[in-house]
Every structure is written in C-alpha cells, then in structure tokens.
Amino acid sequence: MSFSGEQSSAPPPPPRAALAIVWLVVFIDLLGFGIVLPVMPRQAEPYLNVLGLAPEAKGAVIGILFSVFSLMQFVFSPVWGRISDRIGRKPVLLISLLGSVIFYALYGLAVSLPAEQGFLAIALLLLARVGAGIAGASVGTAAAVIADCTPPHKRARGMALIGIAFGAGFTLGPLIAYFGLALFARQPWGVGALASLLSLGALLVAVAIFRETRNPGYQAGKDFFSVSRTLAVLKMPTVGVLILIYFLAIFAFANFEATLALFTQSAFGMSDDDNFLVFAFVGAVLMVAGGVYRPLAKKHAELKLLARGVAMMILGLGCIGVIAYLTSSPRDSVDGGLKALFYGAAALSVSGFAFTNPSVSALVSKRADPARQGEVLGVNQAFASLGRILGPFLGSVLFQAEASRTLPYIAAVVTLVVVVALVARIGQPHSAAPTADPARTC
C-alpha cells in the first residue's frame, strides 16, 4: 500500500456536525451493546444447561460468546480503517450500522428459541456475535473522523467524545433493556429487537446528515488485508508501545467487565433488574468521567492523564478483588458497607479507564501520518479488541475456577502493573509527529 500526502486543492472544512454524528454512531453502537451485555450470560445459561456442560465449560462458552465479538473487531478494525482511508469514512460507518441492524435482530431470534433447541440457539448466538463484531469494527474509523476534524492540540478532547459515547451507551442501554423488557412482556427477544431498532434509527440519521470528512487529496492503496502494513504500524516510533499499553489496559478492564453480571449475583444476590441498574451506573460514571477529562485535557499532557487513569484502575480493581474475597463465604445477609464499597471501587476503576482510553488514542493519532489515520487508529482498535478477546475469556474462566472469585481481579491488577512500567518508557513529545492539517477542523 502506498500513501501520498500531496493535495491537488485544499478541501472545504468538513461540517461541524461531523463530530456530533460520529458521537451518535458510536453511542448507538454501544447502546445496542449495553442492552445485550448485562443479559447475555444469563440468557445463554438455560441452553448451556440443556447441553449438560460442566461449570468450567459453561464459563468457556460464555467467554467465547463475549470474545468472538472482539475477535472479529481485531481482524476487521484495520481493514475498515484502510477502506475508509481509500473510499471515505461515511460508507464504512453506514455498512457498520446496517450490519448491527441485521445481527442484533438475529440475536433476538436466537434467545427466543425453546431450551430444548440449545445447540441451535448457541450456534445462532455465536453467528450473531460474529456478525455484530464485524459490523461494529468501525470505532477506529470513527476515531479517524475525529482526527480528520481536530487539530493536534485538541485531539485528546476530541477522542474523549468516544469515551463519553461509550458511557452514554452503557448508561442508557441497560436502562432501555430494563424498561424495554417490561414493554415486550419480558420476552427474551426484546433486547435484540431494541438494539436492532436503535441501530436502524442511527443508520437513517447518518444517511441523511453525515458528510464525508476524509481529505480527498490523500491516496491510499488497496491491500486492505495486510499483515505487513499492520506490522509497519507497530514499528512506528513509540506507536507500538502505546498500542501495547492500550491492549493491556483493555485486557485488564475486560476481566472486570465480563464478570460483572456474575459477580453482582454471587456477591450480593442481585436480580436481573438490579443488574441492569448496576450496568447503568457503570455507564453513567464512564460518561461523567469522560466529561471531566475534556477540560483537564486542556491543562495537562495526555501522558500525565494516562498515568492517573492507570493508577485509578489499579486501586479500583484491587478493591473489587478484596470485596470478592470477603463475600465468597456463606452469609445470611448482604453487608451494606461492602455493597457501598463495591460501587465506589467500580466508579474508581471506570473513571481510570475513562482517562486511559482517550489519552492513548490521542497519543497514537498525533504520531500517525494524516493520510493513514484510519489505518493506524484501526490497528490501535484492533489490539483493543484483542484485549477484549482474551480478557473476557480469561476472566470468565478464572471466575469459575476458584471459590473466592478473586482471580480475575488479581490478573487485572498484575497486568496494570506492567502497564505502569511501559508508561514510564513513553515520553510526551515536544512536537507531534505528522499531524492533520489544523485548518481541517469541524
């Protein structure tokens, strides 16, 4: 693949609405994800029981259902990024939303099957997760739109919009599922139907409003499936270390994310409805912390905010591990103090993640060739997806492997200690590597 930064003529600046539409696209994508995430382990369990699997095998299947979504994102994030560098951001985002419409509907069909059809239901769930993962591998492209529209000194604040969209999706997704299941008379297919309908709404808005942001003067090659191009990105100065940091941070957080529904049940005996509210709380914290991050990014370097985020994640996930240990023994009632401590620890962990995510993305983007923003940020998201493959799988297995339920959180803290050592190797640049034309702001 070859790139050229030469421009025949300066394009008009993209519309200010581009950032708002990208926020909406990511928000709707995560809204669908937030609707499904709290209930998928529990909706899959009756089918797994019919198949007669051992507890460890059940944990592995649930881990696979989580991880295959991210496996597809790992494979397709760089591909969609390269395609968006070639043909534009808008077609990729539209294809992504259309796929979400189709595969969330398939999810609803899968969980509506009777328990006796356990094998077919699990197979359709797997297919739905594969398709939704391919469709949802466009977050790197959304980040490229932000890079198209923001000058370097505003890049971190722009990337924080994605984190806010994630948080809003996680906040409203469980709440919509909570009320939507009641609307559909508690039918299990209701969550898939809601996610599909919301994705359809986002698709229609994007078709009507979103305008292309890619600079037409940049020419990208056609080798979309290219391992050598990915390796070249990883060899860029400091970019490879930053992508490793991102992978490890996502891996650590995914141990918590994937086991949360099971943890709240085992530690505090929470019902499905209570669990929706826990996920809504997590999303609200993520959204608020993202809002706090944006003004801080005006005053502090990304590297400093990254270090603070990692420290908060270590403290929060370490506390959750302690709570898991203290609640693992049989008891007659739930300790209200431990539940309050859990909410505090979860808020600290999520806030740390909200600081880590945009800091790494901004640092990566500022070191990338403007003609390769889609590709480089796609590779970055691919390794984030790899973290979401391995983290949920390992977390789900570790959660079932030992009675205290502490192992996923121990693994997360150890991983983040490695991140601390890597962050110490990254220097804040005095001047950014090739960056986008500051005139191209929204």
C-alpha positions as CSV (number, residue, x, y, z in Angstrom):
1,M,0.0,0.0,0.0
2,S,1.3,3.4,-0.8
3,F,0.3,6.8,0.6
4,S,0.8,10.3,-0.7
5,G,0.1,13.4,1.4
6,E,0.0,15.7,-1.7
7,Q,-3.2,17.6,-2.3
8,S,-4.3,19.0,-5.6
9,S,-6.5,21.5,-3.8
10,A,-7.5,22.3,-0.2
11,P,-10.9,20.7,0.5
12,P,-13.5,22.7,2.3
13,P,-13.6,22.1,6.0
14,P,-16.0,19.3,7.0
15,P,-19.2,20.3,8.7
16,R,-19.2,20.8,12.5
17,A,-22.0,18.3,12.6
18,A,-19.5,15.5,11.7
19,L,-18.3,15.1,15.3
20,A,-21.9,15.0,16.5
21,I,-22.9,12.4,14.0
22,V,-19.8,10.2,14.9
23,W,-20.7,10.6,18.6
24,L,-24.3,9.4,17.7
25,V,-23.0,6.5,15.7
26,V,-20.7,5.3,18.5
27,F,-23.4,5.9,21.1
28,I,-26.0,3.9,19.2
29,D,-23.5,1.1,18.6
30,L,-22.6,1.0,22.3
31,L,-26.3,1.4,23.2
32,G,-27.0,-1.9,21.5
33,F,-24.0,-3.4,23.1
34,G,-25.1,-2.1,26.5
35,I,-28.6,-3.6,26.1
36,V,-27.2,-7.1,25.4
37,L,-24.2,-7.2,27.7
38,P,-26.0,-7.4,31.1
39,V,-28.3,-10.2,30.0
40,M,-26.3,-12.4,27.6
41,P,-24.6,-14.7,30.2
42,R,-28.0,-15.3,31.8
43,Q,-29.9,-15.7,28.6
44,A,-27.3,-18.3,27.3
45,E,-27.3,-20.3,30.6
46,P,-30.6,-22.2,30.0
47,Y,-29.3,-23.5,26.7
48,L,-26.0,-24.5,28.2
49,N,-27.8,-26.4,31.0
50,V,-29.7,-28.4,28.4
51,L,-26.4,-29.3,26.8
52,G,-25.2,-30.7,30.1
53,L,-21.9,-28.8,30.2
54,A,-19.6,-28.7,33.3
55,P,-19.3,-25.3,35.1
56,E,-15.9,-24.7,33.6
57,A,-17.2,-25.5,30.1
58,K,-20.1,-23.1,30.6
59,G,-17.7,-20.4,31.6
60,A,-15.7,-21.1,28.5
61,V,-18.7,-20.9,26.2
62,I,-19.9,-17.6,27.7
63,G,-16.3,-16.4,27.4
64,I,-16.3,-17.3,23.7
65,L,-19.6,-15.5,23.1
66,F,-18.1,-12.4,24.6
67,S,-14.7,-12.8,22.9
68,V,-15.8,-13.7,19.4
69,F,-17.3,-10.2,19.0
70,S,-13.9,-8.7,19.7
71,L,-12.1,-11.3,17.6
72,M,-14.0,-10.0,14.6
73,Q,-13.1,-6.4,15.6
74,F,-9.5,-7.4,15.9
75,V,-9.5,-8.7,12.4
76,F,-11.7,-6.1,10.7
77,S,-10.7,-2.8,12.5
78,P,-7.6,-2.3,10.4
79,V,-9.5,-3.4,7.3
80,W,-12.3,-0.9,7.8
81,G,-9.7,1.7,8.7
82,R,-7.8,1.1,5.4
83,I,-11.0,1.0,3.4
84,S,-12.1,4.3,5.0
85,D,-8.7,5.9,4.0
86,R,-9.4,4.7,0.5
87,I,-13.1,5.3,-0.1
88,G,-14.1,7.6,2.8
89,R,-15.5,7.3,6.3
90,K,-19.2,7.6,5.5
91,P,-19.6,4.3,3.6
92,V,-17.8,2.3,6.3
93,L,-20.0,3.8,9.1
94,L,-23.2,3.1,7.1
95,I,-22.2,-0.5,6.5
96,S,-21.4,-0.9,10.1
97,L,-24.8,0.3,11.2
98,L,-26.6,-1.8,8.7
99,G,-24.8,-4.9,10.0
100,S,-25.8,-4.0,13.5
101,V,-29.5,-3.8,12.5
102,I,-29.3,-7.3,11.0
103,F,-27.2,-9.2,13.6
104,Y,-28.9,-7.7,16.7
105,A,-32.2,-8.9,15.2
106,L,-30.6,-12.4,14.8
107,Y,-29.6,-12.3,18.5
108,G,-33.3,-11.7,19.4
109,L,-34.3,-14.7,17.3
110,A,-31.6,-16.9,18.9
111,V,-32.7,-16.2,22.5
112,S,-36.4,-16.8,21.7
113,L,-35.9,-20.4,20.9
114,P,-37.1,-23.1,23.4
115,A,-34.5,-24.5,25.7
116,E,-34.7,-27.9,24.0
117,Q,-33.1,-26.4,20.9
118,G,-30.0,-25.5,22.9
119,F,-27.4,-26.3,20.3
120,L,-29.2,-24.3,17.6
121,A,-29.7,-21.3,20.0
122,I,-26.0,-21.2,20.9
123,A,-25.0,-21.6,17.2
124,L,-27.2,-18.6,16.3
125,L,-25.9,-16.6,19.2
126,L,-22.4,-17.3,18.0
127,L,-23.3,-16.2,14.5
128,A,-25.0,-13.1,15.8
129,R,-21.9,-12.2,17.8
130,V,-19.6,-12.8,14.9
131,G,-21.7,-10.6,12.6
132,A,-22.2,-7.8,15.2
133,G,-18.4,-7.8,15.8
134,I,-17.6,-7.4,12.1
135,A,-20.2,-4.6,11.8
136,G,-19.0,-2.9,15.0
137,A,-15.3,-2.8,14.0
138,S,-15.7,0.8,12.9
139,V,-14.7,2.6,16.1
140,G,-11.3,3.1,14.6
141,T,-13.0,4.7,11.6
142,A,-15.0,6.9,14.0
143,A,-11.7,7.9,15.7
144,A,-10.3,8.8,12.3
145,V,-13.2,11.1,11.7
146,I,-12.3,12.9,14.9
147,A,-8.7,13.1,13.7
148,D,-9.9,14.5,10.4
149,C,-11.8,17.2,12.3
150,T,-9.4,18.3,15.1
151,P,-6.0,19.9,15.2
152,P,-3.3,18.2,17.3
153,H,-3.8,20.4,20.4
154,K,-7.5,19.4,20.6
155,R,-7.0,15.8,19.7
156,A,-7.4,14.4,23.2
157,R,-10.5,16.3,23.9
158,G,-11.9,15.0,20.6
159,M,-11.1,11.4,21.4
160,A,-12.8,11.8,24.8
161,L,-16.1,12.1,22.8
162,I,-15.8,8.4,22.0
163,G,-15.4,7.6,25.7
164,I,-18.5,9.8,26.5
165,A,-20.4,8.0,23.8
166,F,-19.4,4.6,25.3
167,G,-20.5,5.8,28.7
168,A,-23.8,7.1,27.4
169,G,-24.5,3.8,25.6
170,F,-23.7,1.8,28.7
171,T,-25.8,4.1,30.8
172,L,-28.9,4.1,28.7
173,G,-28.5,0.6,27.2
174,P,-29.2,-1.3,30.4
175,L,-32.0,1.2,31.3
176,I,-33.6,0.8,27.9
177,A,-33.3,-3.0,28.3
178,Y,-34.8,-2.7,31.8
179,F,-37.9,-0.8,30.6
180,G,-38.0,-2.4,27.2
181,L,-38.3,-6.0,28.5
182,A,-41.3,-4.8,30.5
183,L,-42.7,-3.2,27.3
184,F,-42.3,-6.6,25.5
185,A,-43.8,-8.5,28.4
186,R,-40.4,-9.8,29.5
187,Q,-39.9,-11.7,26.2
188,P,-36.2,-12.5,25.8
189,W,-36.1,-11.4,22.2
190,G,-36.9,-7.9,23.3
191,V,-33.3,-6.9,23.9
192,G,-32.2,-7.9,20.4
193,A,-35.3,-6.1,18.9
194,L,-34.5,-2.9,20.8
195,A,-30.8,-2.9,19.8
196,S,-31.7,-3.6,16.1
197,L,-34.3,-0.8,16.0
198,L,-32.0,1.7,17.6
199,S,-29.3,0.8,15.1
200,L,-31.8,1.4,12.3
201,G,-32.5,4.8,13.7
202,A,-28.8,5.7,13.8
203,L,-28.4,4.4,10.2
204,L,-31.2,6.6,8.9
205,V,-29.8,9.7,10.7
206,A,-26.3,9.0,9.3
207,V,-27.6,8.6,5.8
208,A,-29.4,11.9,6.0
209,I,-26.9,14.1,7.8
210,F,-23.3,12.8,7.8
211,R,-20.9,14.4,5.3
212,E,-17.6,12.9,4.3
213,T,-14.6,14.1,6.3
214,R,-11.7,12.3,4.7
215,N,-9.3,14.5,2.8
216,P,-9.7,13.5,-0.9
217,G,-6.1,14.6,-1.6
218,Y,-4.8,11.5,0.3
219,Q,-4.4,8.4,-1.8
220,A,-4.4,5.0,-0.1
221,G,-3.6,1.7,-1.6
222,K,-5.9,-1.3,-2.0
223,D,-4.2,-4.0,0.1
224,F,-6.8,-3.9,2.9
225,F,-6.0,-7.3,4.4
226,S,-2.3,-6.7,5.0
227,V,-0.3,-8.2,7.9
228,S,2.8,-6.3,6.7
229,R,1.0,-3.0,7.0
230,T,-0.1,-3.8,10.5
231,L,3.5,-4.7,11.5
232,A,4.7,-1.5,9.9
233,V,2.3,0.4,12.1
234,L,3.6,-1.4,15.2
235,K,7.2,-0.5,14.3
236,M,6.4,3.3,14.2
237,P,8.4,5.1,16.9
238,T,6.6,4.8,20.2
239,V,3.3,3.8,18.5
240,G,4.0,0.1,19.1
241,V,4.5,0.7,22.8
242,L,1.3,2.8,23.0
243,I,-0.7,0.1,21.3
244,L,0.7,-2.5,23.7
245,I,-0.4,-0.2,26.6
246,Y,-3.8,0.1,25.1
247,F,-4.1,-3.7,24.7
248,L,-3.1,-4.4,28.3
249,A,-5.3,-1.7,29.8
250,I,-8.3,-3.1,27.8
251,F,-7.4,-6.6,28.8
252,A,-7.4,-5.7,32.5
253,F,-10.7,-3.8,32.3
254,A,-12.3,-6.6,30.3
255,N,-11.7,-9.0,33.2
256,F,-14.0,-6.8,35.3
257,E,-16.4,-6.0,32.5
258,A,-17.1,-9.6,31.5
259,T,-17.5,-10.9,35.1
260,L,-19.6,-8.0,36.5
261,A,-23.0,-9.7,35.8
262,L,-21.9,-12.9,37.6
263,F,-20.1,-11.0,40.4
264,T,-23.1,-9.0,41.4
265,Q,-25.2,-12.2,41.5
266,S,-22.7,-14.2,43.6
267,A,-21.5,-11.4,45.9
268,F,-24.8,-9.6,46.5
269,G,-27.6,-11.9,45.1
270,M,-28.7,-9.2,42.6
271,S,-31.6,-9.9,40.3
272,D,-31.6,-9.2,36.6
273,D,-33.4,-5.9,37.1
274,D,-30.8,-4.9,39.8
275,N,-28.1,-5.9,37.4
276,F,-29.4,-3.6,34.7
277,L,-29.1,-0.7,37.1
278,V,-25.5,-1.7,38.0
279,F,-24.5,-1.5,34.4
280,A,-26.3,1.8,34.0
281,F,-24.3,3.1,37.0
282,V,-21.1,2.0,35.3
283,G,-22.0,3.7,32.1
284,A,-23.0,6.9,33.9
285,V,-19.6,7.0,35.6
286,L,-17.9,6.4,32.3
287,M,-19.9,9.3,30.7
288,V,-19.3,11.7,33.6
289,A,-15.6,10.9,33.9
290,G,-15.3,11.5,30.1
291,G,-16.9,14.9,30.6
292,V,-14.4,15.7,33.4
293,Y,-11.5,14.5,31.2
294,R,-12.2,17.0,28.4
295,P,-11.4,20.2,30.4
296,L,-8.4,18.5,32.1
297,A,-7.0,17.7,28.6
298,K,-6.7,21.5,28.0
299,K,-4.3,21.9,31.0
300,H,-2.5,18.6,31.3
301,A,-0.5,16.4,28.9
302,E,-2.0,13.2,27.7
303,L,0.8,11.2,29.3
304,K,0.0,12.6,32.7
305,L,-3.7,11.9,32.4
306,L,-2.8,8.3,31.2
307,A,-0.7,7.7,34.3
308,R,-3.5,8.9,36.6
309,G,-6.0,6.7,34.8
310,V,-3.9,3.6,35.2
311,A,-3.4,4.3,38.9
312,M,-7.2,4.7,39.5
313,M,-7.8,1.4,37.7
314,I,-5.3,-0.4,39.9
315,L,-6.8,0.9,43.1
316,G,-10.4,0.2,42.0
317,L,-9.9,-3.3,40.6
318,G,-7.8,-4.2,43.6
319,C,-10.6,-3.2,45.9
320,I,-13.1,-5.3,43.9
321,G,-10.8,-8.3,44.4
322,V,-10.9,-7.7,48.1
323,I,-14.7,-7.5,48.1
324,A,-14.9,-10.7,46.1
325,Y,-12.9,-12.4,48.7
326,L,-14.9,-11.0,51.6
327,T,-18.2,-12.0,50.0
328,S,-17.2,-15.5,49.0
329,S,-18.0,-17.2,52.3
330,P,-21.7,-18.2,53.1
331,R,-23.7,-15.5,54.9
332,D,-27.2,-14.8,55.9
333,S,-27.4,-11.2,54.7
334,V,-25.6,-8.8,52.4
335,D,-23.3,-6.3,54.1
336,G,-24.5,-2.9,53.1
337,G,-21.0,-1.4,53.7
338,L,-19.4,-3.9,51.3
339,K,-22.0,-3.0,48.6
340,A,-21.3,0.7,49.0
341,L,-17.5,-0.1,48.8
342,F,-18.2,-2.1,45.6
343,Y,-19.9,0.9,44.0
344,G,-17.0,3.2,45.0
345,A,-14.4,0.7,43.7
346,A,-16.3,0.3,40.4
347,A,-16.6,4.0,40.0
348,L,-12.8,4.4,40.5
349,S,-12.0,1.7,38.0
350,V,-14.3,3.0,35.4
351,S,-13.0,6.6,35.9
352,G,-9.5,5.4,35.4
353,F,-10.5,3.7,32.2
354,A,-12.2,6.9,31.0
355,F,-8.9,8.7,31.4
356,T,-6.8,5.9,29.9
357,N,-8.8,5.4,26.7
358,P,-8.7,8.9,25.1
359,S,-5.1,9.6,26.3
360,V,-3.7,6.6,24.4
361,S,-5.8,7.2,21.3
362,A,-4.7,10.9,21.1
363,L,-1.1,10.0,21.6
364,V,-1.3,7.4,18.8
365,S,-3.1,9.7,16.4
366,K,-0.7,12.6,17.0
367,R,2.2,10.3,15.9
368,A,0.4,9.0,12.8
369,D,0.7,10.2,9.2
370,P,-2.6,12.1,8.5
371,A,-3.0,10.0,5.3
372,R,-3.1,6.9,7.5
373,Q,-5.3,7.9,10.4
374,G,-7.9,5.3,9.5
375,E,-5.3,2.5,9.3
376,V,-3.3,3.4,12.4
377,L,-6.3,4.0,14.6
378,G,-7.8,0.9,13.2
379,V,-4.8,-1.1,14.3
380,N,-5.0,0.5,17.7
381,Q,-8.6,-0.5,18.0
382,A,-7.7,-4.0,16.7
383,F,-5.4,-4.5,19.6
384,A,-8.0,-3.1,22.0
385,S,-10.3,-5.8,20.5
386,L,-7.7,-8.4,21.2
387,G,-7.7,-7.3,24.8
388,R,-11.5,-7.8,24.8
389,I,-11.0,-11.3,23.3
390,L,-8.5,-12.5,25.9
391,G,-9.8,-10.5,28.9
392,P,-13.4,-11.8,28.9
393,F,-12.3,-15.3,28.1
394,L,-9.7,-15.5,30.9
395,G,-11.9,-13.6,33.3
396,S,-14.9,-15.9,32.7
397,V,-12.7,-19.0,33.2
398,L,-10.9,-17.6,36.3
399,F,-14.2,-16.5,37.9
400,Q,-15.4,-20.1,37.8
401,A,-12.1,-21.7,38.7
402,E,-11.8,-20.7,42.4
403,A,-14.4,-20.2,45.1
404,S,-13.2,-16.8,46.2
405,R,-13.9,-15.2,42.8
406,T,-10.8,-13.1,43.2
407,L,-8.6,-14.4,40.3
408,P,-10.0,-12.2,37.5
409,Y,-9.2,-9.0,39.6
410,I,-5.8,-10.3,40.6
411,A,-5.0,-10.9,37.0
412,A,-6.2,-7.4,36.1
413,V,-4.0,-5.7,38.7
414,V,-0.9,-7.6,37.8
415,T,-1.5,-6.6,34.1
416,L,-1.8,-2.9,35.1
417,V,1.4,-3.0,37.0
418,V,3.1,-4.0,33.7
419,V,1.3,-1.0,32.1
420,V,2.8,1.3,34.7
421,A,6.3,0.1,33.6
422,L,5.5,0.7,29.9
423,V,4.1,4.2,30.5
424,A,7.4,5.2,32.1
425,R,9.0,4.4,28.8
426,I,6.8,6.9,26.8
427,G,7.9,10.5,26.6
428,Q,5.5,13.3,25.9
429,P,6.6,14.7,22.5
430,H,7.6,18.4,22.3
431,S,6.2,18.4,18.8
432,A,3.8,15.9,17.3
433,A,4.7,13.6,14.5
434,P,3.0,14.2,11.2
435,T,-0.4,15.5,12.0
436,A,-3.5,16.5,10.2
437,D,-3.8,20.0,8.7
438,P,-5.1,22.3,11.5
439,A,-7.3,24.0,9.0
440,R,-9.4,20.9,8.7
441,T,-11.4,21.4,11.9
442,C,-15.1,20.9,12.4
